[in-house]
Structure formats: structure tokens, C-alpha cells
């Protein structure tokens, strides 16, 4: 499979004065999440053809996309990334150049690793609160502003309580991302047992028919381990 067939391109003109202005093969930026090595491969192939390429995966979920406040993590040449500033600002609020080609994708792997373990903690915390007989919404009022607070807690906690498991980011895509991170960790010679556990839990969740549900649906699998149906709780 060729590099171009493996990636979905977004094509924009690179112009040092006006930035990205019209559809053109002058600069290609990949905003999917893929292997860092592929980002390097694309950049090298693009350079040979006189084209600029940057990797710019995002985070922020469906809410961030709708409200144009994504976090965009970018790898590539700084002069090109700076020239594309109008494009980035049309989509996101946090725009950071992380380094050369592949650095954006490596940063996205960090992002997904943090989310993976954090989602386990979020779901286990709500499971504990429910089994302890606490009011889940009241619990969020107490723990949200403190050290336990997080984007996932603030955005996914209420959805879980409402049994809203619609995808902001689908389980099957999250499994793919975690797989990339695990492969990269093996290549770098580091152990990531927390991520490996999260990956296995999500693989199990997909096997239960929730591959197209949101990542917050991990709550359903953890509740099943406790031998009860989260959706049917009183």
C-alpha cells in the first residue's frame, strides 16, 4: 500500500504571506491519528515532490470540533506551520508546534495514553459512588473542582450518569490509537502496563457490541464485571 493510499490528505496552499488560502497541492497536512513513522514517511515523500507536509492530530472530541476549540498538536517545519496559522485558528484554540515530522503524532499518543487510564479511573469512581449509595451528580459537584477534576470528568461524567454513550470518539478508533501507542512503546523499550490494561478492557467492550459507542461506554463493561447492568440501575 502506498503512502498516499494510507492517508486521508487535506490539501491547502502554503503561502508565506497569506497562509492557507485555497485548495492546492502545495502543502498537505494530515489531521488523522496514525503512526509517527508514517508521518515521517509522508514528509520525506512530499519533500521529494517539492511539497510540504505536516502531521497535525487533534484532541477535544465532538464538542471541541463543533465549537472550533480543538487542541492541535503539530509536527513539521515551523515556517510552514506558522504560514498555516489561519487554518489552525479556524479549528482550534490550543495550537502547539511539537517538533519535526512525527512529533505531532507522538504527542497524540501521549494524549491517548492519558485519556485511557483516566477513563478507567472515571468509570471506576462512578461505579464506586453508585454502589456506595451516593448521588452521582452531587459527587461530581464535590470532586470536579478538586485535584480529581479533568476534561473527561467534566464532559463524560454527566453523559455516563445520563446513560448517554453516543460517540464523541468511538471505541473502535480508540482501540486503534492505543494499539499504535503500545507498538511505539515496544519500539522504545518502555513498559506501559496501564495502557495495556485499558487496551484490553476496550477490546472486551468492543466484543460486547460497543465498538461504535463512545469511549465513555467503558462504564458498561466495568459494571458488567460487577455483575449488574449500568443502564438499568435504579
Secondary structure, 3 states (H helix, E strand, C coil): CCHHHHCCCEEECCCCCCCCCCCCCCEEEECCCCCHHHHHHHHHHHHHCCCEEEEEEEECHHHHHHCCCEEEEEECCHHHHHHCHHHHHHHEEEEEEEECCCHHHHHHHHHHHHHHHHHHHHHHHHHHHHHCCCCHHHHHHHHCCCCCCCHHHHHHHHHHHCCCCCCCCEHHHHHHHHHHHHHHHHHHCCCCHHHHHHHHHHHHHHHHHHCCCEHHHHHHHHHHHCCCCCCCCC
